[in-house]
Amino acid sequence: MNCYEFESHLSGFVDGDMSSSIRKEFLNHKSECTHCQQLLQDFKYTIRAVRGLPRHATSPDFERRLRERIASGKKQPWFQWLRNIGPVPKYIVATAFAVIVVLVGYQLISQHAQPMESHQQAVIPPPALNMQEDEGVPVAEETAEQPSMMQSDTYDTNQFVPPPPEHSYERQIKYVNGE
Amino acid sequence: MAEFMEKYTDEELIARFQQGDEYAFEEIVYRFKDRLKNFVFRYLDSEEVAEDVVQDTFLRVYQKKHMYRNIAKFSTWIYTIAGNLAKTELRKRKRRKMFSLSSLGLEDKEYEIPSEEFAPEDEIEGEYTEQEIQAAINNLSDKFKTVIILRDIQELSYDEISKIVDVPVGTVKSRINRARLKLQEKLQHLRGKKVERTV
């Protein structure tokens, strides 16, 4: 056993966690090497010093405080995780703020745009069909009898009479003509 | 405290607590509070914070009692919880320290650097003082600090330490050996400095 190996077995020797063959080699080296004799002595001394440190017990009101915390079911406030993070670099704060501004702005713009489109689609009634027979296809035109909602705020949706369920041209023409 | 609880093992106590026996929890607190306090105190070197961490540990045990499975020793489980909370606390303190130092001016920093002087009355003839040993422990890296506290202060077995720090027993053995050598080196270095100053 050399000095390096001796050093690596110091704890095993002190803790009694060593095979008999290694122990024999360890003791042989120790008897021959004054440097390692001193090393072992200092090593034991350090362990004794650490083991001799005074014990620090809990305060007398420890259990009372614990019972109170349990009884009150006290939980950390929801923002506690922010405190736990500790100080955050400024560039992270700035980036996070910029992202939030962009997201909120985008959300506001999209909310403002969407209701107009859906409102128009939902409320504007389908125009009455004036069939132009020569073309053979129904053409959507606004008639004088059914004013557009865009023209009047007082448009009564009850005025709108839905077309018949069957969409044959003949039936639609009859419907338009009041037959 | 219900005295009849003394006859139960730690594992039996947590089993009883899992079934709703609050006295069993009180006995667990009674058995572990000082051991955990000492462990966390040596790890963090702060009485007040150590006490808070131990309180949080028991609160976790109370709230998460059903997470304990009887495949490991209860002491291993509770030490793991306390160790994790202590590590989290240490990380927070390091961040705060970095922040407070970086926010100070150069002149202020001179006053913030801890003095290496020791009060003469703290020194015990021929032995290291508690402050010296604690300072040397504080200077160890987390992995060395944890194993040396668990082994030499808490007097846990290699096997228990292996489960708490979640590394093989062989690694624990070599880590403890290196931790003790480093501690010895730091203590001698500390002494060397003091001798140089006094000569």
Contacts between the chains, C-beta under 8 A, distances in Angstrom:
chain1	res1	chain2	res2	distance
A	7	B	177	8.0
A	7	B	181	6.9
A	8	B	174	7.3
A	8	B	177	6.4
A	9	B	177	7.9
A	10	B	177	5.9
A	10	B	180	7.2
A	10	B	181	7.2
A	11	B	173	6.6
A	11	B	176	5.3
A	11	B	177	3.9
A	11	B	180	6.1
A	12	B	173	6.9
A	12	B	177	7.5
A	15	B	158	7.9
A	17	B	158	7.0
A	17	B	173	7.0
A	42	B	184	5.7
A	42	B	188	7.3
A	43	B	180	6.4
A	43	B	181	7.3
A	43	B	184	6.0
A	46	B	180	6.2
A	46	B	183	5.7
A	46	B	184	4.2
A	46	B	187	6.2
A	47	B	152	5.8
A	47	B	180	6.2
A	49	B	127	6.5
A	49	B	128	4.8
A	49	B	133	5.6
A	49	B	187	7.4
A	50	B	133	6.1
A	50	B	137	7.6
A	50	B	148	6.8
A	50	B	152	4.4
A	50	B	153	6.4
A	50	B	183	6.9
A	51	B	152	5.3
A	51	B	153	7.1
A	51	B	155	7.8
A	53	B	42	7.2
A	53	B	130	5.9
A	53	B	133	6.0
A	53	B	134	7.6
A	53	B	153	6.3
A	54	B	130	6.4
A	55	B	34	6.9
A	55	B	38	5.2
A	56	B	37	5.8
A	56	B	38	5.1
A	56	B	41	4.4
A	56	B	42	7.8
A	56	B	47	6.7
A	56	B	50	7.2
A	57	B	33	7.9
A	57	B	34	4.4
A	57	B	37	6.2
A	57	B	38	7.5
A	58	B	33	4.7
A	58	B	34	5.8
A	58	B	37	4.7
A	58	B	51	6.2
A	58	B	54	6.5
A	59	B	51	6.2
A	62	B	33	6.0
A	62	B	51	6.7
A	62	B	54	7.6
A	62	B	55	7.3
A	63	B	26	7.7
A	63	B	29	6.1
A	63	B	30	7.8
A	63	B	33	7.4
A	65	B	55	6.6
A	66	B	29	6.6
A	66	B	55	5.6
A	66	B	58	5.6
A	66	B	59	7.3
A	69	B	55	6.7
A	69	B	59	6.1
A	70	B	59	6.9
A	70	B	62	5.7
A	84	B	88	7.9
A	84	B	92	6.5
A	86	B	92	5.7
A	86	B	95	4.1
A	86	B	96	5.7
A	86	B	99	6.8
A	87	B	95	6.6
A	87	B	96	7.0
A	87	B	99	3.9
